[in-house]
Amino acid sequence: MMYVAIKICPDGGTIRDPDTCKPQTVEIGDHESKDDAVENACLMLDCRQLFRGVLRSIKSAGGYIVLDIQEHAEI
């Protein structure tokens, strides 16, 4: 299944694209499980997992939420 990470600000809100107002996302890739996707996202985005797919950026405030493509479509 394909996974993406949505950027979030320090207060937990989503960061949106100024032109489209859609949440800013980073494609994580196709993975067998969410755990694999989260592990790959941590490496790609220099983050660490806080809780069930919620990632905290190591270098700055904010982070990401890892979702599969179906969950992302619901947002």
Secondary structure as the mmCIF struct_conf table of DSSP 4:
data_model
#
loop_
_struct_conf.conf_type_id
_struct_conf.id
_struct_conf.beg_label_comp_id
_struct_conf.beg_label_asym_id
_struct_conf.beg_label_seq_id
_struct_conf.end_label_comp_id
_struct_conf.end_label_asym_id
_struct_conf.end_label_seq_id
STRN STRN1 MET A 2 ILE A 8
TURN_TY1_P TURN_TY1_P1 PRO A 10 ASP A 11
BEND BEND1 GLY A 12 GLY A 12
HELX_LH_PP_P HELX_LH_PP_P1 GLY A 13 GLY A 13
STRN STRN2 THR A 14 THR A 14
HELX_LH_PP_P HELX_LH_PP_P2 ILE A 15 ILE A 15
STRN STRN3 ARG A 16 ARG A 16
TURN_TY1_P TURN_TY1_P2 PRO A 18 THR A 20
HELX_LH_PP_P HELX_LH_PP_P3 LYS A 22 LYS A 22
STRN STRN4 PRO A 23 PRO A 23
HELX_LH_PP_P HELX_LH_PP_P4 GLN A 24 GLN A 24
STRN STRN5 THR A 25 ASP A 30
BEND BEND2 GLU A 32 SER A 33
HELX_RH_AL_P HELX_RH_AL_P1 LYS A 34 LEU A 45
TURN_TY1_P TURN_TY1_P3 ASP A 46 ASP A 46
STRN STRN6 CYS A 47 PHE A 51
TURN_TY1_P TURN_TY1_P4 ARG A 52 GLY A 53
STRN STRN7 VAL A 54 SER A 57
BEND BEND3 ILE A 58 ALA A 61
STRN STRN8 GLY A 63 ASP A 68
HELX_RH_AL_P HELX_RH_AL_P2 ILE A 69 GLU A 74
#
